[in-house]
Amino acid sequence: MKIFNNQHFKKLHETTGNTVLSFFVPTNRHSSDGYKADKIHLKNLLGKAQEELVKLKGMEEKDARETLKPASALLEDYDFWKYNADLLAIYIIDGDLEYLRLPIPQKESAYFIGQRPFLLPLIPELNDDGLYYLLLLNLDRIRLFEAKRSSIYEIELDQEEVAVSFTDEEEEMENVGNLQAQSNVGDGGATYHGHGDGSDEEKKVTILNYFHRMTNMLEPKLNQRPLPLFLAGVDYLIPLFREASKYNHLQKGHVSGAFSGEDIKTLHKKSWELASRHFDENREGRMEEFNLKKAKSLAIDNDSAKLIKASISGGVDMLFLSTDHEHKWGTFNEEQYKLNFEDCPTGKNHCLIDLAASHVVNNGGKVYFLPADKMPAESQMAGTLRYEI
């Protein structure tokens, strides 16, 4: 599976061809019937695309079939379908096949024929999967993960640099205490009791002291790349850690439970439920920023043509799109800085909303998809500007 990132997006954004086909197929991660439904979705798309190639490009049917052959061959490749994510994106660019498996849920299949790849469905993987830390509080061993919506991996903590195990520390202290007690037996029969032998309150104080030591070692490392931090673990450990922590990006809420090394998928899913709410709140903050910029004439929500041109020219730093927006087909003349809107796809034009969004991402901006009722002024697209236009 290829890893999709900004560099890959940039490469696709800069790609053009005489005939570029873009297919988007919702897929199932697991199937009991050989991924039959997924294959049917793709087969149906290829059939429709073949008809469109004849209609839009004036191809003979045999030439259209030959153009689609690289994707058609996937229908017979059983192993190919065993590695599905949520979305399969396929591009055929002048006969060359490229595909991406992405963890982006999409309800319906879609295809586009033009002279550049259609990229809008890929953008959420770049902009909506914010990174975060997940710290699993387990007294046997603290584990730190870096995660996003589509993946999670463990960050190895050096035991020489971070006190990762409360249990190991307790056992070491108990062993030292036992040795001291044994050496004193002949002098007066002294005995030693480990730290775990006290009351619950004494145990909590001992754990709190451990968290103070541990966070003093861990948090300077987190601050080298500050990300939102979410916690997981049994409930009584969470408030103790919060009392000890000085990390400015520690988030509210936690994933409750005693998790083992076999529970990573469950841990990831539950932590993303927390993290996604955090990122949703950030989106609300972006709307506040939009309103502030609009008051300074640095936002557009009622002129799609102006916003599309500003996006293409690099003037938009944040673009909002309604999740149920309609395509705006046409072309853009860079020399004349002019848009030409058309009623439908012709095989030579492109969706200008896709073109605008692709330019925003390529120029370092962000594109966010919002439900229609969350959009500014009930518009299909809106954006903030880097400078007044």
N, C-alpha and C positions, 0 to 999 in steps of 0.2 A: 504494500500500500504506500502510495506517495504521500509525503507530508506536504500539506498545502500551507503556504506562507505568503508574505507580502512580495517576496522576490518572484515567486511563481505567478502571482497575480499580475505583477508588472509585465512579465514576459507575455502572458496571454493578452493583457491590455494593449500591448504594442504589436500584436500579431494581426496581420490582415491577409486576405487571399481572394482568389477569384470566386471560390465556392467554400463557404465556411458553414458547417452545420453544428448546431448545439442541441444536445438532448439532455433532459433532466428526468430521471426515473426514480420514484420512491421505491425503496427496497427494504427487505426484511433481513434482520441480522441472523435469524434462525428460521428454518423451514423444514417441514416434514414431507413436502411433496416435490423436492428438488427445485425449489424457488420458481415454481411454475407461474405464479401470479406475476412475479417480477419480469420473467421472460416475456410473458404476454404483453405487459406494459410496453416493453421495448419493441417487440414485434409490431404492435399496433402503431407506435410512433414511426417506425421505419416505413410502414406502409403509407402513412399519411405524408411523410417526407418525400417518398418516391413520387407520389402524385404531384406534390408541390414543385419538385425539381423539373418535372415535365412541363408544368404550367408556368412557373416563374422563370426558369432558366432555358426553357425550350429544348430540354434534353430528350433523346429517344429513351424509351423505357429501359432498354438494355444498358444504356449508359448510366441512367439513374440507379439501376440495381448495382452496377459496378462501382459507382461512387459510394454507395452505402455498404458495400461488401465488408469493409473492415469492422463495422459495427454488427452486421448480420452474423459474422463468424462467431461473435460472442455468444449467440444463442445456443450454439452446439458445444460450448466449452463449459462442462459441468464444474470443473474446479474453479473457474473464474467466479462463479456465483457464491461460493462458500465463504467468501471474505467480505460480504456486504457490510456496509454501514447503514445509514438511514437514507442517503441520497447518492445515486450514481449519476455523475456528470460525464458525458461523452462528447468529445469534439472530433470532428473530421475536418481537417484543414487542408484543402487541395489534395485529398487522398490519404493524408497522414492521420492516424488515430491517436488520440490521447484521452485518458479517462482519469477521473478522480472519485474516490469514495469518501464521503463526507458525513459527519454526524449532524446533519441539518434536516430536521423533519420537513417534509413537503407533501401536501395532500394529493396533488394532481401531477400527472406527467405533462411535459411540455417540450416543444422543439422550436427552433428558430433557424431560418436560412438567410444568410447574408454574406457580407464580406469581412466580418470580424466576429470573434467569439462573443456570445451573450454571457455576461458575467454577474448580473444582479443576484441570482440565487446563491452565489458563492460568498458574497460579502459578509453575511452574518458570521461566517467562520473566522473572519478577520476582526470584526468589530464588536460582536456580541459575546465573545467567549473570554471575558476578562480573567486574567490570571489571579490566583490567590494561594495563600499558604493554608495548609491544614495540619494542625498539630494534634497528634493522637496521644492523649495523656494516659499512659499505662505505667504503673509503678515498677513493673519489671523492665520496661524499656520505652523511653519516649521516642516517637517516630515523627519525622517531619516530611510533609509532602508538598510538592508544587502541583497545582491542578488548574484545569480550565474545564469548560463544558465537555470537551471531547477526549480528555486524557488526564491521567494522574501518574506521577512517578515519585519515587522516594528520593529525598535528598539525604545522602549518607552523612551522619554526624560522627565526627571523630571523638571517640571516648576520652582521648587525651585532652580535648579542647572543650567538650561539653559533658556535663554530668548527666548521662542519659538513663541511668538506672538507680532509682531509689533503693530497690531491693538489694542490689549489689553493694551499695554503700552500707546498708544496714547489716548485711552479712559480714562485711569486712570489719565493721566496728564491733560486732558481736564476737567475732573470732579474736580480735585484739583484746576485748574485755575478758573472754574466757582464758586466754593465755595469762593475762594479768592476775585473774582470780586463782588460776592453778599455781602460779608462782608464789601466791600469798597464803596458800593453804597451810603450810607448815608454820607460818608466823601468826596465824590467828583464825584460820578457817574462813577467810573472806569468800563471798560468792558474788557472781555477776549476773545481772538480769539485762537482756537485750532491750533495745528501744521499743520493740513491739509488745512488750509485756505490760505497758501502762494502760491508762484509761483511753477511751476514744478521743477525748479532748487532748490528751498528751500526744496521741498519735497524729492528730491533725496539726498540732504545733510543729511536730517533727517533719511532717510532709511540707508544711508551709515554709519552714526553714530550707528544706531541700529545693523547693521551687524558687526561692530567692537566689540560691546559689546557681541553679540551673539557668534561670532567665538572665542573670548577669553574664553568663557565658554565651547563651544563645542569641539574645536580642541584638548585640552588636553585629552579628552575622546577618540577621534579618534586615537590619537598617542599611546594609550595603545595597540592598535592592528592596526597598519597602513596598510590600504588597498587603492587601487585606489579609488578616489572619483569623481563621476560624478554628474552633476547638472541637475535639471529640473525646469522649471518655465517660466513665461512670459519673453520676451527677455530683457526688460529694467532692470530687477533685476540682471541678470547674471553678467554684468561688474561691478556693484556695489559690489556684493559679492566677485568677484575676487580681487577687489581692497582692500577689507578688510581682505581677507584670508591670512594666513601664512602657511597653510597646504601644506607640501612638495609633497603630492601625489595627488593634485588636477589636474584633467585631462582636456585636451582641448575638445571643443565641448560641447553641451548640448542638452537636450530634450526640445524643445520649445512648450509651451502651458500652459493653465491654467487647471490644473488637480484637480479633486475632489476625494473623497474616493471611488467612483465607477469606477475610471479609472485605478486601479492598474494593471490589466492585460495589458492594452495598454502601460502604463508607463514602465512596466517590459520589454515588447517586444522591445520598442524603445530604452530603456537604454541598453539592451543587444546588439543591433546593434552597439552602440558606444563602449561598453566594448569589444565586440568580435574583433573589429578592433585594440583596444589597445593590446589585448592578441596576435593577429596575429603579431603585430610589435615586441612583445616580442619574438615570435618564430624566427623572422628574427635575433634578437640579439643572439639567441641560435646558429644560423648557424655561426655567426661570432665567437662565442666561440668555435664551432666545428673546424673551420679553424685554430684558434690559438692553440688549443690542438693538432691538427694534425701535426702542425709544430714542436711540442715537443714530437712526437711519443706517444701521449695519445688519439688517435682516430683511428677508423677502418672504412673503407668504401669499401673495396675490398676483404674481406675474411669472408664470412658469417659463416663458420664453427668456425673460431677463435672467432668471435663476439658472436655466440650462446654460446660457452663454457664459455667465459668471463662473459656473462650475467647470466648464471646459477650459476657460482661460486661467484657472487656478485661483480665483477670487473667493471661493467658498471653503470655509474650514469645517463646517458642520452641516450636513444635509439630512433632512427628515423626509421619509417617504411613507405614504399610507400603504398599509399592507394590502389593500384592495385597489391600488391605483390602476388606471388604464394606461396601456402603452400609448406613447406619442411617437408615431413613425415619421421619419424624415431624414434629412441630411444636414450637415453643417459645412459651410464654405469657410475655411480658415482664413483665406486671403481677404475675403470681403466681410468676414466676421458676421455671417448671415445664416439664419436657420431657414430651412424650407420644410414645412410640415406637409405630410401626405396622409391620405385616408387609411392606407393599409400597407402591409409589407410588400415589397416588390422584388426582393432578392438582392437589390443593390442599396437599399436604404437600411436604417437601423432604428431601434427604439431609442429615442433621444434621452429618455430617463435613464436607461441603462448606460448610455454614453456619458451622461453627466455624472452619474454615481461612480463610474469607473475612473473618470478623471479626478474626482474628489479624493478617492482612495489613493490613486497613483501620485497625487500631489501632497500626500501626508495628512489629508483630512479624514473625517469620520462620517460614516453613513449609518443612520439608525432607522429601523422600520417600526412604525407605530400603528396601532389600531386607528381606524378612521376618526373615532370620537376623541382621540388624544392629540390629533393634529392641530396645529395653529390655524385658526380661522376656517376650520373645516376644509382646508385645502388638500390637494393630493401630494404636494411637495412644498417644502419650505426650507430655508437655510440661513445660516449666519455668515457674514462676510468678513474677510480679512481687512478690507478697506472699503470706504464709501464709493459707490459706483454712480 
